[in-house]
Amino acid sequence: MSNRTRPKAVRIVDARSGRDALADTLQAALPAGSEVAVLWRDPQGVVVAGSASQGATTILANRAESLLARDPVGLHSHRIEDSWTTSEGVRVGLAVQLPGPLATDARTMWMGLARQIIGAHLVALRTLARAESLEKSERLQQALFEIADLAGSDLELADMLRRIHTVVAGLMYAANLYIVLYDDVRDSLRFLYFADQRDTYVAEPERDIPIEEMPNSVTVALLRHGEPLQGPSAEIRERLGVARDIRHGPDSEDWLGVPMRRDDRICGAIVVQSYDRPDVYGEEERALLAFVAQHILTALDRFHAREELERRVEERTQALQLSNRDLQAEIIERQRAERLQRALFRIAELSITSETLERFYTQVHDVVSDLLYARNFYIALLTDDGERLEFPYSIDERDSIRESRRLASGLTEYVIARGRPLLADRKRIAALEAQGLLRSRGSLAHCWLGVPLFRNEAVVGVITVQSYSPAIAFTVRDQELLTFVAHHISIGLARKQSQDRLITAHAELEQRVDSRTRELAQANAELLSQIGERLRVEQQLTHQAMHDALTGLPNRSQLLDRLSQAIAHAHADPQRTFAVLFLDLDRFKLVNDSVGHSAGDELLIETGRRIVDAVRTGDTVARLGGDEYAILVENIDGPQVAEELAQRVLRALGEPCWIAGREVFPSASLGIALWHSRYRSGAELLRDADAAMYRAKSAGRDRWAVFDEAMREEAVRILDLEADLRRAINGDGFVAFYQPIVRLDDQRVIGHEALLRWRHERRGLLTPSEFIGVGEDSGLIEEVDWILYAQVMDELARGGEGYISVNVSPRHFRSPDFADRLLRMIDQAGADPHRLRIEITEVALLDDVPRALRMLRTLRSHGVLAQLDDFGTGFSALSYLHRFPIECLKIDQSFVSGLVGDTQPESVAVVRAIQALAGTLGIHTIGEGVENEAQRATLRELGCTYGQGYLFGYPTERTHVVPLRLAVTG
């Protein structure tokens, strides 16, 4: 919030105003040619107003102002000076310049009259100020009534916000106004409303904008700051350290932003600004906008809640309307689903057990639904002539009917043409459309997954699932599962498409007759049940808002409510204490990956039941999501009660159970956070209990840990280090050090390896081991790598001999544009690509073999060669190594250090095997970590060509700096 205040000033207004009429009235009772100046200030000591007669000089006004700080000194024949303080604390200063001397009686009488007139005038001004304040209060109250009415109306969101804008504009200058909503979980914001006279930006209320895409936005700075901000936008940016970015609109002369809060969380902001008038907004406008902002937030919450309720009721109403028409199909579908659940048919058995093709499709849909999200599912097949697409099975919440069509350029045709699966989100679909490779048809999906169906190695169709919600996205694992399903569908189609169509037609006729008969018999019952169903929907919505859908336990929202109550009770009664236990299942992902998500759900339900059986009556057990649970233990005598409960819960969870026909021995890690008066919210207690749980998990799992000050200090240290890391990225804290790589025969330098160092402002020079963990957890390490690469390109551009190698993590190899970005950086720096090497690990090669192969070939075609780092310590890549264009193998320093000492035979054998493999593939080797002559000599004997280590030189900031020891030949 701005600390600017308006300058102190004496306000002498136009002679025609009411205040100057006061001076004229006083002058009228004096001899002609007299001049009058009167000033007054409020009890807070700020001069707020004054009055001067026509022709009064500035000197006379200054004299009246000086009387506000002192009493008159002496009498003057040609002047009248007086000052006093009214009963309301207002200080008055009066100065008069006379054309000549005035009799004492006349002077005394006039001064008494002047005090009465000035007093009456001040009373009138106070009355007027109260009237203006009352009028403002009435306007504010009327505005809040209008906002509340708009929130409960049937208007669309855009129309409602436009009218709210009109209401705010009636209270203050708001020609330029916008409203944003902030999601602190996804760290993104949405512009719900944007009205501006100069900025041409058009708001997209449904679009989530990641905060990381707006690093120089004053709006983002306001959300991070958490308090109102006021003043010129340039001044606010300078105060908060935000760089100027023209993409965020022009600067304003006065800018006022107020955050919107829900409990203790920042959930949005409302901003007004003026481009041509400074000092438009003051403390009164800030307080007014903050007051209105919370009512706007309440209006938005009511609008979204009403919209969600109407949507769900509408969905249920439509389902009830369709039930009359599709009743028979629903009965048949339920019978098939019951048979499928009883028998638990495997995917491979469907082609044998299904009697009809329609039943086969339905069972496939059920199986896919057990494996992944398949609410929107269809199967597309090519006709015999290969000219058209047919959709024998389609279930979709938006495109209820899929008509047969000629082959075009849709997503389905794209998968058929390529013969490979396609997993695409909206961004990738847009990219393919921009390249002219396809044109999507029907409703636009947020995530689309299609897998080809084969017959005799020819594509005959596609099986597809899609999601219309940004909260649901498919993964590579889903693609693998659907590919497996598609293989069995292809086998089943070959056998079942020859079934007699006459039997199908007869079945359809029987279905229609039976459906019509049942519709007539149950129509009255359905009409009566609709009323009860609506009531059940309302009750169910209320229950779902506070409970977990899978286990029926309280959810995070209900737990936080109860934590808030427990904190309030603890503040009211210091003798009462409580604790929060945070529990996470160990290796739960292994259960999902091995026996499926359905079995994982069974384990989650059983876990919740065991926890409830283990806790005391009155304790709250909640499921927070995934495999995480929390327990609120109230009214305990000390930490030993929570610790005994934690041990009891772990013991109960450790008992074996049968899940999906397998005996499972579950375990969990548990963290305990005890109540302390420093906690301000339940979220903070959960956070510390979560930290203690991770401490228990890192200590070996199946145990508990209590949050203590050491954990708090470690968390603060990591938080500070992450903040320092972010600042260092924007500054020049990261530098590249270069360690020489030499030929072992004559120790001639043939290249250097670029090593990352952080010149920390307080801790000095740091190696990656001291900050790499924080960088990877926060996702900042990729930005740091590109800083290092840029410095290496500048070093290469300076010229010289030999190559420089940079380390490339598997994270970079997962990015499809890594190679192109690196080559662009080389071109922009003017560096020689033939002097650059990349060092990769075996993990990067095996993570995605086709993508890694494409990247290495692209880089090699431009002169950038690849070296395999830490060879022999990762996954075995021997079966893949011959496929990759690898120029060199770097023997890990663990094997080099073992060439001398007790482990020499084993290390020699490993190095000899690596040399044999390298010789077979026609590539050379580099020994890492060479620290003494014995290691160098042994490497030479084993056939290693090059070496790197402290024996040859320490890392330095320039490649041309050669250590003295390199002059010593071996």
DRENNU-55260 format. One line per 5 residues: for each residue x negated, y, z of C-alpha. Coordinates in steps of 0.25 Angstrom, whole numbers. Each point is the difference from the previous one (the first is absolute). Layout:
N
X,Y,Z  ... $
end
This chain:
970
0,0,0  -5,14,-4  -6,9,11  2,12,-8  8,12,7 $
5,12,-7  -8,13,3  4,9,11  6,13,-6  9,12,3 $
12,-1,-8  5,15,-4  11,-2,-10  7,8,-10  6,13,5 $
14,-5,-5  0,-12,9  6,-2,13  -13,1,8  -4,13,-6 $
14,6,2  -4,-2,15  -12,10,-2  9,9,-8  10,0,12 $
-11,4,10  -6,10,-9  14,7,-2  0,4,15  -14,7,-2 $
-4,13,-6  -1,0,-15  -14,-5,-5  -1,-10,11  -6,-14,-3 $
4,-13,7  -6,-14,1  5,-11,9  -5,-15,1  4,-12,8 $
-6,-14,2  7,-12,5  -4,-7,14  -10,-9,-8  -9,12,-3 $
2,1,-15  4,13,-6  13,-3,-8  6,13,-4  0,15,0 $
6,13,-5  -5,13,-5  7,12,-5  -1,6,-14  -14,6,-2 $
-6,-6,13  -15,-3,-2  -8,-13,2  -8,7,12  13,2,7 $
4,-15,-2  -14,-4,5  2,8,12  14,-6,3  -7,-14,-1 $
-11,4,9  11,3,11  4,-14,0  -13,-4,7  0,12,10 $
8,11,7  -1,14,-5  -12,9,4  4,14,4  10,10,-6 $
-2,7,-14  8,12,-4  1,-4,-14  2,-15,2  9,-9,8 $
-5,-14,4  7,-11,7  -1,-15,2  9,-10,9  4,-14,1 $
15,-4,-1  6,-10,9  -1,-11,-11  -15,2,0  0,8,-13 $
-12,10,0  4,14,-6  -10,11,-5  5,14,-4  -8,11,-7 $
5,14,-4  -7,11,-7  7,14,3  -1,12,-9  -2,8,13 $
1,0,15  13,-6,6  6,5,13  -1,-10,11  15,-2,3 $
2,-3,-15  -12,-9,0  5,-8,12  15,-1,-6  -5,-4,-13 $
-9,-11,5  12,-6,9  9,1,-13  -11,-7,-8  -1,-12,10 $
15,-2,0  1,0,-16  -12,-9,-1  5,-10,10  14,0,-7 $
-7,-2,-13  -8,-12,6  12,-6,5  7,1,-14  -13,-7,-6 $
1,-12,10  15,-2,-3  -3,0,-15  -12,-10,2  10,-9,8 $
10,1,-11  -10,-4,-10  -5,-12,8  14,-5,2  2,2,-15 $
-12,-9,-3  4,-10,10  14,-1,-6  -6,-1,-14  -10,-11,5 $
12,-8,7  8,1,-13  -12,-5,-8  -2,-12,9  15,-3,-2 $
-1,1,-15  -12,-10,0  8,-10,9  12,1,-9  -9,-2,-12 $
-7,-13,6  14,-6,2  5,4,-14  0,-9,-12  -10,8,-8 $
-11,-6,-7  -14,2,7  -5,11,-10  13,8,1  0,-1,15 $
-15,5,1  3,11,-10  12,5,9  -9,-1,13  -10,9,-8 $
11,10,-2  3,0,15  -15,2,4  -1,11,-10  11,7,7 $
-8,0,13  -14,4,-6  -7,3,-13  0,-14,-6  -1,1,-15 $
-11,-10,0  3,-12,8  -3,-15,0  3,-12,9  -9,-12,1 $
1,-13,8  -12,-7,5  -2,-15,2  -11,-2,10  0,-16,-2 $
-3,1,-15  -7,14,2  8,6,-11  10,11,-2  12,3,-9 $
5,14,-5  15,-1,3  2,15,-5  -8,10,-7  4,14,-4 $
-11,10,-4  0,13,-9  -14,-2,-5  -4,-15,2  6,-8,-11 $
-1,-13,8  13,-9,-1  3,-8,12  2,-16,-1  7,-3,13 $
-2,-15,-3  -15,0,-3  -10,-3,12  -12,8,-2  -12,-6,8 $
-7,10,9  -14,-4,-6  5,6,-13  2,14,6  -13,3,8 $
0,15,-2  15,2,3  4,10,10  13,-8,2  -9,-12,4 $
-8,8,9  13,5,7  4,-15,2  -14,-3,6  0,12,9 $
13,-3,6  3,15,4  7,11,-8  -9,8,-10  2,15,-3 $
-8,10,-9  -6,2,-14  -2,-14,-6  -15,3,-3  -2,4,15 $
7,-13,4  -9,-8,-9  -12,6,5  4,-2,15  3,-15,-3 $
-12,-3,-9  9,-3,-12  -6,3,-14  7,8,-11  7,-9,-10 $
9,7,-11  8,-13,-2  7,3,13  5,13,-5  -3,15,1 $
-5,7,13  11,8,8  -1,13,8  7,-6,12  2,-15,2 $
8,-7,12  1,-15,2  7,-7,11  -1,-15,2  12,-9,3 $
-1,-10,11  7,-12,4  -4,-3,14  -15,1,1  -2,-3,-15 $
-2,10,-11  10,-4,-11  1,12,-9  -1,15,-2  7,12,-5 $
-8,12,-7  4,14,-4  -9,9,-7  -1,14,-6  -9,3,-12 $
1,15,-1  3,5,14  -10,-2,12  5,-1,15  14,-5,-4 $
0,-10,11  -2,2,15  2,-7,13  15,2,-1  0,-7,-14 $
-9,-11,4  9,-3,12  12,1,-8  -6,-10,-11  -4,-10,10 $
14,0,6  6,-1,-13  -10,-11,-4  5,-10,10  14,2,-4 $
-4,-3,-14  -7,-12,4  13,-5,8  8,3,-13  -9,-8,-8 $
0,-12,10  15,1,0  1,1,-15  -10,-12,-2  8,-8,10 $
13,2,-6  -5,-3,-14  -6,-13,5  13,-4,7  8,4,-13 $
-9,-8,-8  0,-13,8  15,1,1  2,2,-15  -9,-12,-2 $
8,-9,9  13,6,-6  -5,-4,-14  -4,-14,5  14,-2,5 $
6,5,-13  -8,-10,-8  3,-11,10  14,-2,-6  -6,-2,-14 $
-12,-8,3  6,-9,12  -2,-13,-7  -14,3,-4  -3,4,14 $
5,-13,6  -8,-8,-10  -12,8,3  1,-2,15  2,-15,-2 $
-13,0,-8  -7,8,10  4,-9,12  -5,-12,-8  -13,7,-3 $
-2,3,15  3,-14,5  -9,-7,-10  -11,11,-1  -3,-4,-14 $
-14,3,-4  -2,8,-13  -6,-11,-7  12,-9,2  10,10,-6 $
-2,-5,-15  4,-14,5  11,2,10  8,11,-7  12,-5,-8 $
3,12,-8  -8,12,-6  8,10,7  -2,-7,14  -15,-1,-4 $
0,15,-2  7,3,13  -9,-9,8  -12,6,-6  5,14,4 $
2,-6,15  -14,-5,0  -6,13,-5  8,7,10  -6,-8,11 $
-14,3,-5  1,15,-3  10,12,-2  10,-5,-11  12,8,1 $
-2,4,-14  -3,-12,-9  2,-4,-14  -5,-11,-10  -2,4,-14 $
-1,-10,-12  -4,1,-14  10,-5,-10  -4,-12,-9  -3,10,-12 $
-9,9,9  8,12,-4  9,3,13  -1,0,15  11,-7,8 $
3,1,15  6,-13,5  -2,5,14  0,14,6  3,5,14 $
-3,15,2  6,11,9  0,11,-11  0,-7,-14  11,-10,3 $
1,-5,-15  -12,-3,-9  5,-1,-14  -8,-8,-11  -8,8,-8 $
-10,0,-12  -15,0,4  -5,15,3  -11,6,8  6,-2,14 $
-8,-6,12  5,-14,-3  -5,1,-14  -13,5,5  -2,-12,9 $
4,-10,-12  -9,7,-10  -12,-1,10  3,-13,6  -5,4,14 $
7,5,12  2,15,2  1,6,14  3,15,-1  5,12,8 $
6,12,-5  -14,7,-2  -5,-12,-9  13,-1,-8  -1,15,-3 $
-14,-2,-4  3,-12,-10  12,9,-5  -10,11,-3  -9,-9,-7 $
11,-4,-9  0,-15,4  14,-1,5  13,8,3  7,-4,13 $
15,-4,-1  11,1,10  -1,5,14  -15,5,3  -6,-10,11 $
-10,5,11  -7,-13,-2  2,-11,-11  -6,-14,0  2,-9,-13 $
-7,-14,-2  1,-7,-14  7,-13,-2  -8,-10,-9  4,-12,-8 $
-12,-8,-7  -9,12,2  10,10,-7  7,11,8  15,-3,0 $
5,10,10  -2,8,13  4,-1,15  1,14,6  2,6,14 $
1,15,3  1,10,11  8,14,-1  -5,4,14  -14,7,2 $
-1,-8,13  0,-13,-7  -12,-4,-9  -5,-13,-5  -15,-5,2 $
-9,-9,-7  4,-11,9  14,2,-5  -5,-1,-14  -6,-14,3 $
12,-5,6  9,4,-11  -10,-6,-10  1,-13,7  15,1,-1 $
0,3,-15  -8,-12,-3  11,-9,6  11,8,-7  -7,-3,-13 $
0,-15,3  15,1,4  4,8,-12  -6,-11,-9  9,-10,6 $
13,7,3  3,9,-12  5,-12,-7  12,-2,9  14,-1,-7 $
6,14,-1  14,-6,0  -2,-4,14  -4,14,4  12,5,-7 $
9,-9,8  -7,3,13  2,15,-3  15,-2,-3  2,-8,13 $
-7,11,7  9,11,-5  13,-7,3  -5,-4,14  -5,15,2 $
13,5,-4  8,-9,9  -9,3,12  1,15,-3  15,0,1 $
0,-8,13  -10,8,7  3,14,-5  9,4,12  -11,-6,10 $
-11,8,-7  8,13,0  1,-1,15  -14,-5,2  -5,13,-7 $
4,9,12  -7,-9,10  -12,-1,-9  -1,15,0  0,1,15 $
-10,-12,1  -9,8,-10  0,12,9  -4,-8,12  -10,-8,-7 $
-7,13,-5  0,5,15  -7,-13,4  -10,-1,-11  -5,14,3 $
-5,-4,13  -3,-15,-2  -9,-8,-8  7,-7,-11  -8,-13,1 $
-1,-3,15  12,8,5  -10,7,10  -1,15,2  -8,7,-10 $
-10,11,1  10,11,0  7,-6,12  -13,-3,7  -4,14,-1 $
13,5,6  -2,-9,12  -14,4,1  4,15,1  10,-4,11 $
-11,-7,7  -9,12,-1  11,9,5  2,-9,12  -15,-1,3 $
-1,15,0  12,2,9  -5,-11,10  -15,-1,0  1,-13,8 $
6,-7,-12  -9,-6,-10  1,-9,-13  -9,-6,-11  1,-3,-15 $
-5,-13,-6  -3,0,-14  -1,-14,-7  -5,-4,-13  0,-15,-5 $
-13,-6,-4  -2,-4,-15  15,1,-3  -4,3,-14  -5,-14,-1 $
14,-5,3  6,8,-11  -10,-4,-10  0,-15,3  15,-3,3 $
7,12,-6  7,13,5  12,-8,5  -8,-8,9  -7,13,5 $
14,5,3  3,-12,8  -13,2,8  3,15,3  14,-4,5 $
-6,-11,9  -11,10,5  11,10,4  8,-11,7  -12,-5,8 $
-4,15,4  14,2,5  0,-13,8  -13,4,6  3,14,5 $
8,5,12  14,4,0  1,14,-4  -13,1,-8  2,5,-14 $
-5,-9,-12  -1,7,-13  -5,-4,-14  -8,11,-6  -1,-6,-14 $
-8,-11,-7  -6,-9,11  -1,11,11  9,0,13  0,10,12 $
5,-2,14  4,11,9  -2,-5,15  6,10,10  0,1,15 $
-14,-7,2  -8,1,13  -13,0,-8  -8,-4,-12  -1,-15,5 $
15,-1,-3  -2,4,-14  -13,-9,-1  8,-12,6  11,2,-10 $
-10,1,-12  -6,-13,4  14,-7,2  4,5,-14  -13,-5,-7 $
2,-13,7  14,-2,-5  -4,4,-14  -12,-10,0  10,-12,1 $
1,-7,-14  12,1,-8  5,-6,-13  1,9,-12  5,-5,-14 $
-4,-14,4  -13,3,5  -5,1,15  -6,14,2  -8,5,12 $
2,15,0  -8,10,8  0,15,2  -8,12,5  6,9,10 $
-4,14,4  5,7,13  2,15,2  4,4,14  8,13,3 $
-8,12,3  5,15,1  -9,4,-11  9,-7,-10  11,9,-7 $
7,-10,-8  3,-14,-2  -8,0,-13  -12,3,7  2,-12,10 $
2,-9,-12  -12,6,-7  -9,-4,12  6,-13,2  -3,-3,-15 $
-14,4,2  -2,-9,12  7,-12,-9  -11,2,-10  -11,0,11 $
6,-14,4  1,-5,-15  -15,4,-2  -4,-7,13  5,-13,-6 $
15,0,0  10,-7,9  -3,9,11  4,14,6  -7,13,3 $
4,12,8  -2,14,-6  -11,8,7  -8,12,-1  -11,-7,-8 $
10,-3,-11  5,15,1  -14,5,-2  -3,-10,-11  13,5,-7 $
-4,14,2  -14,-3,-6  6,-6,-12  10,11,-2  -11,11,1 $
-9,-8,-9  11,-1,-10  2,15,1  -15,2,-2  0,-9,-12 $
12,8,-7  -8,13,3  -13,-6,-6  7,-4,-13  4,14,-2 $
-14,5,4  -14,-5,-4  -2,-10,12  -2,-12,-9  -14,-2,-7 $
-6,-11,-8  -13,-6,4  -8,-8,-10  -8,-13,4  -10,-5,-11 $
1,-13,-7  -14,-5,-4  -6,-11,-8  -7,-10,9  -12,-2,-8 $
-6,14,-1  11,7,9  3,10,-11  14,7,3  10,-4,-11 $
12,6,7  7,4,12  13,-3,8  9,11,4  4,-1,15 $
10,9,7  -3,8,12  8,10,8  -7,12,5  10,2,12 $
0,14,6  -2,-5,15  -5,-14,-1  -10,1,-11  -3,-9,-12 $
10,-12,1  -1,-13,-8  13,-7,-6  1,-10,11  3,11,10 $
12,6,-8  4,-10,-11  11,-7,9  7,13,2  -1,4,-15 $
6,-13,-4  11,0,10  4,14,-4  -2,-2,-15  -10,12,-1 $
-12,-9,-4  4,0,-14  -2,15,-1  -13,-1,7  -5,-10,-10 $
4,10,-12  -8,11,8  -12,-9,0  2,-4,-15  0,15,-4 $
-13,2,7  -6,-12,-7  4,6,-13  -6,13,3  -13,-7,4 $
0,-8,-13  3,13,-8  -13,6,5  -8,-11,-8  -11,-9,4 $
-3,-15,-1  7,-12,5  14,-3,3  9,3,12  10,-10,6 $
13,3,7  8,-9,9  15,-2,-5  9,-6,10  12,-10,-4 $
9,11,3  -5,8,-12  1,-13,-9  15,0,3  2,13,-6 $
3,-2,-15  -7,14,-4  -13,-2,8  -8,-2,-12  6,11,-8 $
-2,10,12  -14,-4,2  -4,2,-15  7,13,0  -8,4,12 $
-13,-4,-7  4,8,-13  3,13,8  -13,-1,8  -8,-2,-13 $
-7,-12,6  -5,-12,-8  9,-12,3  -11,-10,-3  -7,4,13 $
12,-3,8  3,-14,7  12,-4,8  -2,-10,12  12,-8,2 $
3,-12,9  6,-14,-3  13,4,7  2,11,-11  -2,-10,-11 $
10,-10,5  10,9,5  6,2,-14  -9,-7,-10  7,5,-13 $
-1,15,5  -14,-2,5  -5,-6,-13  7,12,-8  -7,10,9 $
-14,-6,-1  1,-1,-15  5,14,-2  -11,6,9  -11,-9,-7 $
5,5,-14  -4,14,5  -13,-4,6  3,-2,14  -4,-14,5 $
4,-8,12  -7,-6,12  5,-10,9  -2,4,15  -2,-9,12 $
0,-12,-8  3,-13,7  7,6,12  14,1,-5  9,-9,-8 $
-6,-10,-9  0,6,-14  -9,-10,-7  12,-5,-9  3,14,-4 $
-14,7,-1  -3,-5,-14  12,8,-5  -4,13,5  -10,10,-6 $
-9,0,12  -14,6,-2  -6,-3,14  2,-8,12  -4,6,14 $
-4,-10,10  6,3,13  -10,5,11  5,-11,9  -7,-10,-9 $
-12,9,-2  -2,2,15  0,-15,2  -12,-3,-9  -9,2,12 $
3,-7,13  8,-12,4  10,1,-11  -10,0,-11  3,-14,-6 $
15,3,-1  -2,15,-5  -10,-5,-11  9,-10,-5  12,10,-1 $
-9,10,-7  -6,-11,-9  14,-4,-4  4,14,-3  -12,2,-9 $
3,-13,-7  14,5,-3  -5,14,-4  -10,-6,-10  11,-9,-6 $
9,12,-2  -12,9,-5  1,11,10  -10,5,10  0,1,15 $
-3,10,11  -3,-4,14  6,10,11  -5,3,13  -15,-3,-2 $
-7,5,12  -14,-7,0  -11,-5,-9  4,-15,3  14,2,-5 $
-5,7,-13  -10,-11,-3  10,-11,2  10,7,-9  -11,1,-11 $
-3,-15,2  15,-4,-2  1,8,-13  7,13,5  -4,12,-9 $
4,12,9  2,4,14  6,11,9  -3,3,15  -7,8,10 $
-13,-6,-5  1,8,-12  7,12,5  11,6,9  12,7,-6 $
-3,15,-4  9,11,-6  -8,1,-13  -3,-11,-10  -14,6,-3 $
-5,-1,14  -8,-13,1  -5,-5,13  -15,-1,2  0,-15,3 $
5,-2,-15  -15,4,-4  -5,-13,7  0,-12,-10  4,-14,5 $
end
